[in-house]
Structures are given as structure tokens and as C-alpha cells.
Amino acid sequence: MFQRVKQDIQAVKERDPAAVTTWSVLLNYPGLHAVWWHRQHHWLWKHGRKGLARWWSQVARFCTGIEIHPGATIGERFFIDHGMGVVVGETTVIGNDVTLYQGVTLGGTGKERGKRHPTLEDCVVVGVGAAVLGDITIGRGTRVGGGAVVVNDVPPNCTVVGIPGRVVVREGRKIDAVDLHHEDLPDPVVEMFRCMQRRIDRLEARLASDEAAAIEYGEPPVPAAPAAVSEVGRPDEDAAETGEGESCAY
């Protein structure tokens, strides 16, 4: 038991630079207190004292601002930073070294019985105000950006942003340790518009080149036919002339 408590305190120190002393962690981290309370509630729940477990979990919610259902299964070194407004549902399964920030919801999507809450594998980080809903699995090392709403399974070592959550695979890089930089996430919508702008620039450069050639040979520039607009939908031709094979699909 004492070894487990020591690991919990060390996890806080490793993931929050404001945690400078053990006494500071013990006194000022409601997320840590909520985890310790939950272990007692979960023991009662597993041993048939479900009414008492639910009542005691509400006491912990009143004291910490964090609601963890006593039926939830939580692994080692689980860290809730700040914690106010965090909700963890009854059938949630959380692996080791998982980090949640304030306002996170691990909830269900309906009134069905049985497993209806998410499973978070090891080393997952869920950012501020994000919601992970339903019986889905968030793979090891995945980061969920602040404010995202995730309703589908996510493979390991990905980032998820937006509503609904969009997955961006981090190619060639695996996350073996806890990566807390959940603010440094790509925006697929912005990237799509940038891709479109680059292709428009290439088309305009081609048009200017064609007009210059026509003037040089004494021919008036021919207005582009309406069908020419369809060139935007032919990335292979653009790629052949520019040497780029860029896709705007996200």
C-alpha cells in the first residue's frame, strides 16, 4: 500500500512542474485525493456494498469536485491535474500512467446496460474539457486535445482533435513515455485550407505562364472555359508539372 502511495506522489511530481515538495502534493492536489478515495469506494463496490460506495463517492465529489463512479477500474499512477469537473463513468477502464485534465468526461452515450463507457489504455493524455463517450478504446500513448469529443475507437500513438474527434497519426513516432504536450496538436481543417491555397497558387502560376507565352507569340490570351475549374480536382496533372503529389484529404 505504501509503495502504491509513493508511486502516486512521484507521478504527480513528474507530470506537474508546480509539485515541488511531497507536502505540497499531499495537501494541494484534489486529483490525488480523489484517486485515493476511489480505491476505498471501489473495494466496497466489489464487495457488494454498492449503496455505501455510491454515497461515499458523492462525499468525495463534494470535497474534490471530481466524480469517479465506484465501479470504474483504474490502473497505477493515474493523475488528474486540477480536476474540477472531471467525470468518470461506472464501466470506465483506465490503464497505467493515464493523465486527465480539468473538465474531462469519460461517459456513456445511452441507457444500455453493461459496458458503456470508454477504455483508456496506458499513457493516454486527455486534455482540458474533452469528452470520450461510449464503449470505445483509446489506444496506448494517444493524446486527446482540449475540447475534443471522441466517439470512435482510436489506434495507439495518435492525436485526436475537434468535434467529432479526428485522428491524426504521428507517423514514425511512438510514445513510450507519458507525453503531456496535449496543446501541440495539428488542426486538420486548417491544414486542408493551406493545402487548397497551395494548389490554387500553382494553378494561378500556370495561368500566368500560359498568358505570357500567348502574348509573346502575338496571340490574345484565351479566357478560361468553365470546365477549367475542374483542374482543381485533378491533383495528378498538377503534381506532374510541379513535382508535388499533395493530397488535401483529411
Residue pairs with C-beta under 8 A, 6 or more apart in sequence:
4 76
5 36
7 76
7 77
8 32
8 35
8 36
8 77
8 78
8 79
9 22
9 25
9 26
9 32
10 77
11 77
11 78
11 79
11 97
12 19
12 25
12 29
12 31
12 32
12 79
13 19
13 20
13 25
14 178
15 79
15 81
15 99
15 178
15 180
16 79
16 81
18 24
19 25
19 29
25 32
26 32
30 63
30 64
30 65
30 66
30 80
30 83
30 84
31 64
31 66
31 79
31 80
31 81
31 82
31 83
31 86
31 100
32 79
32 80
33 60
33 63
33 64
34 60
34 64
34 66
34 68
34 80
34 83
34 86
35 68
35 74
35 78
35 80
37 56
37 57
37 60
37 63
37 64
37 68
38 57
38 60
38 68
38 70
38 72
38 74
39 74
40 56
41 53
41 54
41 56
41 57
41 60
41 68
41 70
42 53
42 70
42 71
42 72
42 73
42 74
44 50
44 52
44 53
44 56
44 70
45 53
45 70
45 71
50 70
53 70
54 70
56 70
57 67
57 68
57 69
57 70
58 67
60 66
60 68
61 67
64 83
65 83
65 84
65 85
65 86
66 80
66 83
66 84
66 85
66 86
67 86
67 87
67 88
68 74
68 86
68 88
69 88
69 89
69 90
69 92
71 90
71 91
72 88
72 89
72 90
72 91
72 92
72 93
72 94
72 117
73 92
73 93
73 94
74 88
74 94
75 94
75 95
75 96
75 97
75 98
75 122
76 96
76 97
77 96
77 97
78 94
78 96
78 97
78 98
78 99
79 98
79 99
79 100
80 86
80 99
80 100
80 101
81 99
81 100
81 101
81 102
82 101
82 102
83 100
83 102
84 102
84 103
85 102
85 103
85 104
86 100
86 102
86 103
86 104
86 105
87 104
87 105
87 106
87 107
88 94
88 106
88 117
89 106
89 107
89 108
89 116
89 117
90 116
90 117
91 108
91 114
91 115
91 116
91 117
91 135
92 106
92 117
92 118
92 119
92 120
93 117
93 118
93 119
93 120
94 106
94 119
94 120
95 119
95 120
95 121
95 122
95 123
95 124
95 140
96 122
96 123
97 122
97 123
97 178
98 120
98 122
98 123
98 124
98 125
98 126
99 124
99 125
99 126
99 178
99 180
100 106
100 126
101 126
101 127
101 128
101 129
101 146
101 182
102 128
102 129
103 128
103 129
103 130
104 126
104 127
104 128
104 129
104 130
104 131
104 132
105 130
105 131
105 132
105 133
106 117
106 118
106 120
106 126
106 132
107 117
107 131
107 132
107 133
108 116
108 117
108 133
108 134
108 135
109 116
109 133
109 134
109 151
110 116
115 135
116 134
116 135
117 134
117 135
118 132
118 133
118 134
118 135
118 136
118 137
118 138
118 150
119 135
119 136
119 137
119 138
120 126
120 132
120 138
121 137
121 138
121 139
121 140
121 141
121 142
121 156
122 140
122 141
123 140
123 141
123 175
123 176
123 177
123 178
123 179
124 138
124 139
124 140
124 141
124 142
124 143
124 144
125 142
125 143
125 144
125 178
125 179
125 180
125 182
126 132
126 138
126 144
126 182
127 143
127 144
127 145
127 146
127 147
127 148
127 182
127 183
128 146
128 147
129 146
129 147
130 144
130 145
130 146
130 147
130 148
130 149
130 150
131 148
131 149
131 150
132 138
132 144
132 150
133 149
133 150
133 151
134 151
136 150
136 151
136 152
136 153
136 154
137 153
137 154
138 144
138 150
138 153
138 154
138 160
139 153
139 154
139 155
139 156
139 157
139 158
140 156
140 157
140 175
141 156
141 157
141 174
141 175
141 176
141 179
142 154
142 155
142 156
142 157
142 158
142 159
142 160
142 175
143 158
143 159
143 160
143 175
143 179
143 181
143 182
143 185
144 150
144 154
144 159
144 160
144 165
144 182
145 159
145 160
145 161
145 162
145 182
145 183
145 185
146 182
146 183
147 163
148 160
148 161
148 162
148 163
148 165
149 163
149 164
149 165
150 160
150 164
150 165
151 164
151 165
152 164
152 165
154 160
154 165
154 167
155 167
155 169
156 174
157 169
157 170
157 173
157 174
157 175
158 167
158 168
158 169
158 170
159 167
159 168
159 170
159 185
159 186
160 166
160 167
160 168
161 168
161 185
161 186
161 187
161 188
162 187
162 188
162 189
166 188
166 250
168 185
168 186
168 188
188 250
189 250
191 250
192 248
192 250
195 246
195 247
195 248
196 248
198 246
199 232
199 235
199 238
199 246
199 248
200 232
202 238
202 241
202 242
202 244
203 231
203 232
203 238
206 241
207 224
210 221
211 221
214 220
214 221
214 222
215 221
231 237
231 238
235 245
235 246
235 247
235 248
236 245
238 244
239 245
239 246
